[in-house]
Amino acid sequence: MSDTSLILWDKMKSAIAECHSADEVAQLRNQAEAYRYALKQAKESPEVIKKAEEIKLRAERRAGELLKDDTNIVKGSNQMSKGTTSKKTLSEIGVTRDQSSKWQKIADIPEDKFEIYIEVQDALTTAGVLNFKKNLDRQERVETTETPRLEGKYRIIYADPPWKYGSDYQDKFGHARSHYSTMDQSELCDLPVKDICMPNCVLFLWVTSPKLPEGLEILQSWGFDYKTSFVWDKVKHNYGNYNSVRHEFLLIGGKGSSTPDVKKLYDSVVSIERTNRHSEKPEYFRNLIDELYPTGDRIELFARKEIAGWKLWGYGIE
């Protein structure tokens, strides 16, 4: 990035911070968006485009802060109300009601968390930072919610643990805690999973590459013998200390008789491009489990959304 570009971005960043009216910062936001579009059309480097995206988001955040406090703007309607002739409507300052709502939500993100988002994301979008806020809100609800009880007996168990990483690098760039409440190794091992297993039971356990030894330990702590694994090739790359990690393991553990009901051999390496939602796993693997084990009660641990036919256990079920 050229020195001229850096000077421009720094000046815009300072101007945004110094703005005291929503209409002024909205204009700066529109300028940054115009720059971003022009840079993208000119096929500039991702680094340069990201700086324009950063300025746009900072302007939206600042506009949201000002809109919350500005009593001279009619926010509830774009129509002038009787007796408010000295006030401006959102439309008069070039802001839609939808933008006003979104920008005020961005302004609610704690500053330190907002800066983390700016630093670690490859692409910076309004939709992305709003989803980031949604995950922060979910995490806050999780941390104030009592741990749900594990109950019942199940033949099939599917689990995607919320790993806690020990290194500053993983905490910073994986930033799992921005998405859900993490658990350390002892907490995961101590979960009473043994109490919900039928005598004949199978476990499918997601493990990231750096956590493979811990995954095998958890599998044994829960009373299972390691059988084999699938490898999910995510296609897109992720940050790592030693390489750009693009795969995860789905370990299979057995207790008693755990071989599949359906004698179909799936390929052990599955290539499915990951989504941009943190830690989301392809439905392909759940469908695979359902096909191999069509009968028996089943539970998903650390579940995030309702799934027909599955008992769910977790904090952040949508």
PyMOL commands that set and color helices and strands:
alter all, ss='L'
color gray80, all
select helices_A, chain A and resi 3-18+22-41+46-69+91-93+97-107+111-120+126-143+168-173+176-178+185-189+193-196+209-221+283-292
alter helices_A, ss='H'
color red, helices_A
select strands_A, chain A and resi 73-74+88-89+154-159+197-208+225-238+245-255+269-271+298-301+311-313
alter strands_A, ss='S'
color yellow, strands_A
deselect
rebuild
show_as cartoon
